[in-house]
Amino acid sequence: MTSTLPKLMSGVATLGHGGPDMLVWRDDLPVPVASADEVVIKVAAAAVNNTDINTRIGWYSKSVTGATDAVTTTDAEDGGWAGTPLKFPLVQGADCCGYIVAVGANVNPARIGQRVIVRAMQSTGSGNQPFITDTFGSEHWGGFAQYTKTFDAEAFVVDDTLSDTEWASIPCAFSTAEGMLQRANVTNDSVLITGASGGVGAAAVQLAAMRGAEVFAMTQPGKADAVKALGAAQTLGRDAVLGKHHFDVVIDLVGGPAWPALLEALKRGGRYVTAGAIAGPMVELDLRTLYLNDLTLLGSTYQPKNVFEDLIGYVQAGKLRPAIAANYDLRDIHAAQDAFNAKNHVGKITLTVPQ
């Protein structure tokens, strides 16, 4: 069932792996059509994430070994999130808040009009197999256009607790952070969070503090007060000497050359979890540090459905509100991603989609 929709829409098309010039505003993109188990969403807001930029530049390719800001482009076929070739042109955008305007044959037509956010790390398309993930805005067209579509099961109803732009900041960054914290079973632990001023890092600070953890956040000195306001007990500079055996858990989004010190900083029996490596994916591991201290190393990408449901519950119960650093019009995607890459902000950079 569908309301009357246009055939064409405006939005940002990614033409291939490369620099910002690969992002092109177009007014001739086809409006998606829902298959039997899908819904079409009129997008109100989106946001900027590392994964959008990393996908565009091809950073996920195994041929790339450097930091995210050191990569300009790659033509490797495994440059997408899933390690398989992407289909261009692609509408990216891992974050989306909008309103359902059409549904497929197997979807309840009462869903039309619902305000929803879309789960960024999806499993419906893979038959809900554990640890198999598709990404909205990568394997599926995302939120950088006036309309998008997704599986009925991946569109979650939200209330008016937050604005459209605030809700749009939740799906990718907050679910990544919540997934890491659940994977590491964080409670009232001593937790070190790297990259604590970015979207995922700031979300992790809020979510860890909400759990009663004592949060130590690594960030630039100029951002210390803003990060403390999110719930950090203490902040540390990026080059701080961490010492040994101080933390129960390390939530790492940075990786890179300083990585060995993060393991040394864990208490015996500590847990390390990562969902990013903006300073570089190649690290040096002394296995003696791992086994002599009984450490647990965890990767975190796949998210059980409850992660997203829990986040919505936190927000609607008044326990969580995202920090929005700036908002841009989607037509200004280049400026928004430039601001994101400058890393002078704390929290999320969001995008309003022109109607």
C-alpha positions as CSV (number, residue, x, y, z in Angstrom):
1,M,0.0,0.0,0.0
2,T,1.3,3.5,-0.8
3,S,0.5,7.1,-0.7
4,T,1.1,9.1,-3.8
5,L,4.8,9.5,-4.1
6,P,6.9,11.3,-6.7
7,K,9.0,9.2,-9.1
8,L,12.2,11.2,-8.5
9,M,13.8,12.8,-5.5
10,S,16.7,14.9,-4.5
11,G,19.6,13.8,-2.4
12,V,23.4,13.1,-2.2
13,A,24.7,10.4,-4.5
14,T,28.1,8.8,-3.9
15,L,29.5,8.1,-7.3
16,G,32.4,5.8,-6.2
17,H,35.3,5.5,-3.8
18,G,37.2,8.7,-3.5
19,G,37.3,12.2,-2.0
20,P,34.5,14.6,-1.3
21,D,34.0,15.2,-5.0
22,M,32.4,11.8,-5.1
23,L,29.4,13.3,-3.2
24,V,27.1,15.0,-5.7
25,W,23.7,16.6,-5.1
26,R,21.2,15.3,-7.6
27,D,17.6,16.0,-8.3
28,D,17.0,12.9,-10.4
29,L,17.4,10.0,-8.0
30,P,14.7,7.4,-8.2
31,V,12.3,7.3,-5.2
32,P,12.6,3.8,-3.7
33,V,9.7,1.3,-4.0
34,A,8.9,-1.0,-1.2
35,S,9.1,-4.7,-1.8
36,A,6.7,-7.0,0.1
37,D,8.4,-6.7,3.5
38,E,9.7,-3.1,3.3
39,V,8.6,0.4,4.1
40,V,9.3,3.7,2.4
41,I,10.3,6.5,4.6
42,K,10.2,10.3,4.0
43,V,13.5,11.3,5.6
44,A,13.5,14.3,7.9
45,A,17.0,14.1,9.3
46,A,20.3,12.2,9.0
47,A,23.7,12.6,10.6
48,V,27.5,12.3,9.9
49,N,29.4,9.2,10.9
50,N,32.9,7.8,10.5
51,T,31.4,4.8,8.6
52,D,30.0,7.1,5.9
53,I,33.3,8.7,5.2
54,N,35.3,5.4,5.6
55,T,33.0,3.7,3.1
56,R,33.4,6.6,0.6
57,I,37.2,6.5,0.8
58,G,37.4,2.7,0.8
59,W,39.1,2.5,4.2
60,Y,37.6,-0.9,5.0
61,S,39.7,-2.5,2.3
62,K,42.3,-4.9,3.7
63,S,44.8,-3.0,1.4
64,V,44.5,0.0,3.7
65,T,46.7,0.0,6.8
66,G,46.8,3.6,7.8
67,A,44.7,6.0,9.9
68,T,41.4,7.2,8.5
69,D,42.7,10.8,7.9
70,A,45.7,9.5,6.0
71,V,43.6,7.8,3.3
72,T,42.3,9.8,0.3
73,T,40.9,7.0,-1.9
74,T,41.2,3.4,-2.9
75,D,39.8,1.5,-5.9
76,A,39.9,-1.8,-4.1
77,E,36.8,-3.9,-4.6
78,D,36.7,-4.8,-0.9
79,G,36.4,-1.1,0.1
80,G,32.9,-1.5,1.5
81,W,31.8,-2.3,5.1
82,A,31.1,-5.9,4.3
83,G,34.2,-6.5,2.3
84,T,32.3,-6.9,-1.0
85,P,32.0,-4.5,-3.9
86,L,29.5,-1.7,-3.5
87,K,27.0,-0.7,-6.2
88,F,27.4,2.9,-7.3
89,P,25.9,5.4,-7.4
90,L,25.0,4.9,-3.8
91,V,22.9,6.9,-1.4
92,Q,24.8,6.7,1.9
93,G,23.8,7.8,5.3
94,A,23.8,5.3,8.2
95,D,21.5,7.5,10.3
96,C,17.8,8.3,9.5
97,C,14.8,9.7,11.2
98,G,11.6,10.1,9.2
99,Y,8.0,9.1,8.5
100,I,6.7,6.0,6.8
101,V,4.8,7.0,3.7
102,A,4.4,3.6,1.9
103,V,4.4,-0.1,2.8
104,G,4.9,-3.4,1.0
105,A,2.3,-6.0,0.6
106,N,3.2,-7.9,3.7
107,V,3.3,-4.8,6.0
108,N,0.4,-3.5,8.0
109,P,-0.8,-0.3,6.3
110,A,-1.4,1.2,9.7
111,R,2.3,1.9,9.8
112,I,1.9,4.7,7.3
113,G,2.5,8.0,9.2
114,Q,4.6,6.5,11.9
115,R,7.7,8.4,13.0
116,V,10.6,6.0,12.9
117,I,14.4,5.6,13.2
118,V,16.2,3.0,11.1
119,R,18.6,0.5,12.7
120,A,22.0,1.1,11.2
121,M,23.5,-2.3,11.7
122,Q,20.9,-4.6,10.2
123,S,20.4,-8.4,10.3
124,T,17.0,-8.8,8.6
125,G,18.5,-9.1,5.1
126,S,20.7,-12.0,6.2
127,G,17.9,-13.9,7.9
128,N,18.8,-12.7,11.4
129,Q,21.9,-14.9,11.5
130,P,24.1,-14.1,14.5
131,F,27.2,-12.0,13.6
132,I,26.1,-11.3,10.0
133,T,25.4,-7.6,9.5
134,D,24.4,-5.4,6.6
135,T,24.8,-1.6,7.0
136,F,22.1,0.9,6.2
137,G,23.8,3.4,3.9
138,S,26.2,0.9,2.5
139,E,24.7,-2.5,1.5
140,H,21.3,-0.7,1.5
141,W,20.6,2.9,0.4
142,G,20.6,5.2,3.4
143,G,19.3,8.5,4.7
144,F,21.1,11.1,2.5
145,A,18.0,11.7,0.3
146,Q,14.4,12.8,0.6
147,Y,13.2,9.2,0.7
148,T,14.6,5.8,1.6
149,K,13.4,2.4,2.3
150,T,14.2,-0.4,4.7
151,F,12.8,-3.7,6.0
152,D,9.7,-3.3,8.1
153,A,11.5,-5.0,11.0
154,E,14.3,-2.4,10.9
155,A,12.1,0.7,11.2
156,F,11.5,1.4,14.9
157,V,8.7,3.7,16.1
158,V,9.8,6.6,18.3
159,D,7.9,9.3,20.3
160,D,8.2,13.0,20.5
161,T,10.8,13.0,23.3
162,L,13.5,14.2,20.8
163,S,13.4,16.3,17.7
164,D,14.0,14.7,14.3
165,T,17.6,15.7,14.3
166,E,18.2,14.4,17.8
167,W,16.6,11.1,16.9
168,A,18.7,10.9,13.8
169,S,21.8,11.1,15.9
170,I,20.9,7.8,17.7
171,P,21.1,4.9,15.2
172,C,24.7,4.5,14.3
173,A,26.8,6.1,17.0
174,F,24.7,5.2,20.0
175,S,24.0,1.6,18.9
176,T,27.7,1.1,18.3
177,A,28.5,2.4,21.8
178,E,25.7,0.4,23.4
179,G,26.7,-2.7,21.6
180,M,30.3,-2.4,22.9
181,L,29.1,-1.8,26.4
182,Q,26.8,-4.8,26.3
183,R,29.5,-7.0,24.7
184,A,31.9,-6.0,27.5
185,N,29.2,-6.4,30.2
186,V,29.9,-2.9,31.6
187,T,28.3,-2.1,34.9
188,N,29.8,-0.1,37.8
189,D,33.3,-0.7,36.4
190,S,36.3,1.6,35.9
191,V,36.1,2.3,32.2
192,L,38.6,4.0,29.9
193,I,37.1,5.4,26.6
194,T,39.3,6.6,23.8
195,G,38.1,9.1,21.2
196,A,35.6,10.3,23.8
197,S,34.5,13.5,22.1
198,G,33.3,11.9,18.8
199,G,29.9,10.6,18.1
200,V,30.5,7.0,19.3
201,G,32.9,8.1,22.1
202,A,30.5,10.7,23.5
203,A,27.7,8.2,23.4
204,A,29.8,5.6,25.2
205,V,30.6,8.2,27.9
206,Q,26.9,8.9,28.4
207,L,25.9,5.2,28.4
208,A,28.7,4.0,30.6
209,A,28.0,6.8,33.2
210,M,24.3,5.8,33.0
211,R,25.3,2.3,34.1
212,G,27.2,3.7,37.2
213,A,30.7,3.2,35.7
214,E,33.5,5.5,36.7
215,V,34.4,6.9,33.3
216,F,37.9,8.1,32.3
217,A,37.7,9.8,28.9
218,M,40.6,10.4,26.5
219,T,40.1,13.6,24.6
220,Q,41.7,17.0,23.8
221,P,42.2,19.3,26.7
222,G,39.9,21.9,25.1
223,K,37.0,19.5,25.1
224,A,37.5,18.2,28.7
225,D,34.7,20.3,30.2
226,A,32.2,19.2,27.5
227,V,33.1,15.6,27.9
228,K,32.8,15.8,31.7
229,A,29.4,17.3,31.3
230,L,28.4,14.0,29.5
231,G,29.3,12.0,32.5
232,A,33.1,11.5,32.6
233,A,34.6,11.4,36.0
234,Q,38.0,12.4,34.7
235,T,39.5,13.3,31.3
236,L,43.0,12.3,30.0
237,G,44.9,13.8,27.1
238,R,45.5,11.7,24.0
239,D,49.1,11.3,24.9
240,A,48.6,10.6,28.6
241,V,50.7,8.0,30.3
242,L,48.2,5.4,31.4
243,G,50.4,3.2,33.6
244,K,49.4,-0.4,34.4
245,H,46.4,-2.2,35.8
246,H,44.0,0.8,36.3
247,F,40.9,-0.1,34.4
248,D,38.3,-2.9,34.3
249,V,37.3,-2.1,30.7
250,V,38.7,-0.2,27.7
251,I,36.3,1.0,25.1
252,D,38.5,1.7,22.1
253,L,37.7,3.6,18.9
254,V,41.2,4.7,18.1
255,G,43.7,1.8,17.8
256,G,47.0,2.9,16.1
257,P,50.5,3.1,17.5
258,A,49.4,3.8,21.1
259,W,47.4,0.6,21.3
260,P,49.7,-1.6,23.4
261,A,49.4,0.9,26.3
262,L,45.7,0.3,26.4
263,L,46.1,-3.4,27.2
264,E,48.8,-2.6,29.8
265,A,46.3,-0.3,31.4
266,L,43.8,-3.0,32.0
267,K,43.5,-4.7,35.4
268,R,44.1,-8.4,35.5
269,G,41.0,-10.1,34.1
270,G,40.0,-6.9,32.3
271,R,38.0,-6.5,29.1
272,Y,39.0,-4.7,25.9
273,V,36.4,-4.0,23.2
274,T,36.8,-2.1,19.9
275,A,34.5,-0.9,17.1
276,G,36.9,1.4,15.3
277,A,40.5,2.3,14.6
278,I,40.7,5.9,13.4
279,A,44.4,6.1,14.2
280,G,45.1,2.9,12.3
281,P,44.0,-0.7,12.2
282,M,47.4,-2.3,12.4
283,V,48.6,-2.7,16.0
284,E,51.3,-4.6,17.9
285,L,50.2,-7.3,20.4
286,D,52.5,-8.8,23.0
287,L,50.7,-12.1,23.7
288,R,52.3,-12.2,27.1
289,T,50.3,-9.1,28.1
290,L,47.2,-10.9,26.9
291,Y,47.6,-14.3,28.6
292,L,49.6,-13.4,31.7
293,N,46.9,-10.9,32.7
294,D,43.9,-13.1,31.7
295,L,42.5,-10.3,29.4
296,T,39.5,-10.6,27.1
297,L,39.7,-9.0,23.7
298,L,36.4,-8.3,22.0
299,G,35.3,-7.0,18.6
300,S,31.9,-5.4,18.3
301,T,29.9,-4.9,15.1
302,Y,26.9,-7.2,15.1
303,Q,24.1,-6.0,17.4
304,P,21.3,-8.2,18.7
305,K,17.9,-6.4,18.2
306,N,17.6,-5.6,21.9
307,V,20.5,-3.1,21.6
308,F,18.4,-0.8,19.5
309,E,15.3,-1.4,21.5
310,D,17.2,-0.6,24.8
311,L,18.5,2.7,23.4
312,I,15.0,3.8,22.4
313,G,13.8,2.8,25.9
314,Y,16.6,4.9,27.6
315,V,15.6,8.0,25.6
316,Q,11.9,7.7,26.1
317,A,12.4,7.1,29.8
318,G,14.4,10.3,30.1
319,K,17.7,8.6,30.9
320,L,19.5,9.6,27.7
321,R,19.7,12.6,25.5
322,P,22.2,13.0,22.6
323,A,24.7,15.8,22.4
324,I,24.3,17.7,19.1
325,A,27.4,19.7,18.1
326,A,26.1,21.3,14.9
327,N,23.3,20.9,12.3
328,Y,23.7,21.3,8.6
329,D,21.4,21.2,5.6
330,L,22.0,18.0,3.6
331,R,22.9,20.1,0.6
332,D,25.9,21.2,2.7
333,I,27.2,17.7,3.2
334,H,30.7,18.7,2.1
335,A,30.9,21.3,4.9
336,A,29.4,18.9,7.4
337,Q,31.9,16.2,6.7
338,D,34.7,18.8,6.7
339,A,33.6,19.9,10.2
340,F,33.4,16.2,11.3
341,N,36.9,15.5,10.0
342,A,38.3,18.7,11.8
343,K,37.3,17.0,15.1
344,N,36.7,20.3,16.9
345,H,33.3,19.2,18.1
346,V,31.9,17.1,20.9
347,G,28.9,14.8,20.1
348,K,27.1,14.5,16.8
349,I,26.9,16.5,13.6
350,T,23.4,16.2,12.2
351,L,21.8,16.9,8.8
352,T,18.3,18.3,8.0
353,V,16.9,16.9,4.8
354,P,15.2,19.5,2.6
355,Q,11.7,18.7,1.5
